[in-house]
Amino acid sequence: MRERLQGNLLGLTAAASVTLLCILVAGAGAIAIYAEAVGTWRSLFLMEQTLALLVPTVKALLAVAFVSGVGLVAGAR
C-alpha cells in the first residue's frame, strides 16, 4: 500500500508541475501577444519584466516535473 501511495504522490507531483508549467507559459504568451498588439514601450517593458520573473520559476517547475516523472517511471518497475 505504501508503494502505491508513493507512486500516486509522484504522479500527482508530475501532473501538477506540468499543469502549472502550461498555465505559466500560456499566461506569458498572452502577455506577449498583448504587448505586441499594443506596441507601446510600457507594454513591452511589462512583457520583459514578466518573462524575467517567470524564467526561474519555469526552470524550477521543469526540474520538478522531470525528477518526479523519472521517479514515477522508475517506481513502476
C-alpha positions as CSV (number, residue, x, y, z in Angstrom):
1,M,0.0,0.0,0.0
2,R,2.8,2.4,0.8
3,E,4.4,1.8,-2.6
4,R,1.2,2.6,-4.3
5,L,0.8,5.8,-2.3
6,Q,4.3,6.9,-3.2
7,G,3.6,6.3,-6.9
8,N,0.4,8.3,-6.7
9,L,2.3,11.1,-4.9
10,L,4.9,11.2,-7.7
11,G,2.2,11.1,-10.3
12,L,0.4,13.9,-8.7
13,T,3.5,16.0,-8.4
14,A,4.4,15.4,-12.0
15,A,0.9,16.2,-13.2
16,A,0.6,19.3,-11.0
17,S,4.0,20.7,-12.1
18,V,3.3,20.1,-15.8
19,T,-0.1,21.7,-15.5
20,L,1.3,24.7,-13.7
21,L,4.0,25.0,-16.4
22,C,1.4,25.0,-19.1
23,I,-0.6,27.7,-17.3
24,L,2.5,29.9,-16.8
25,V,3.7,29.6,-20.4
26,A,0.2,30.3,-21.7
27,G,0.0,33.4,-19.4
28,A,3.4,34.6,-20.6
29,G,2.3,34.1,-24.2
30,A,-0.9,36.1,-23.6
31,I,1.1,38.9,-22.1
32,A,3.5,38.8,-25.1
33,I,0.6,38.9,-27.6
34,Y,-0.9,41.8,-25.8
35,A,2.4,43.7,-25.7
36,E,3.0,43.2,-29.4
37,A,-0.6,44.2,-30.2
38,V,-0.4,47.4,-28.2
39,G,3.2,48.1,-29.3
40,T,4.0,50.7,-26.6
41,W,7.2,50.8,-24.7
42,R,5.3,50.4,-21.4
43,S,3.6,47.2,-22.6
44,L,6.9,45.8,-24.0
45,F,8.6,46.6,-20.7
46,L,5.8,44.7,-18.9
47,M,6.4,41.7,-21.1
48,E,10.1,41.8,-20.4
49,Q,9.6,42.0,-16.7
50,T,7.1,39.2,-16.7
51,L,9.5,37.0,-18.6
52,A,12.3,37.8,-16.3
53,L,10.1,36.8,-13.4
54,L,8.8,33.6,-14.9
55,V,12.0,32.1,-16.3
56,P,13.5,31.0,-12.9
57,T,10.0,29.7,-11.9
58,V,9.6,27.7,-15.1
59,K,13.1,26.3,-14.8
60,A,12.4,25.1,-11.2
61,L,9.0,23.6,-12.2
62,L,10.6,21.9,-15.2
63,A,13.2,20.3,-12.9
64,V,10.4,19.1,-10.5
65,A,8.4,17.7,-13.4
66,F,11.5,15.9,-14.8
67,V,12.5,14.4,-11.4
68,S,9.0,13.3,-10.5
69,G,8.5,11.9,-13.9
70,V,11.7,9.9,-13.7
71,G,10.8,8.8,-10.2
72,L,7.3,7.7,-11.4
73,V,8.8,5.7,-14.3
74,A,11.5,4.1,-12.1
75,G,8.9,3.3,-9.4
76,A,6.7,1.5,-12.0
77,R,9.3,-1.2,-12.5
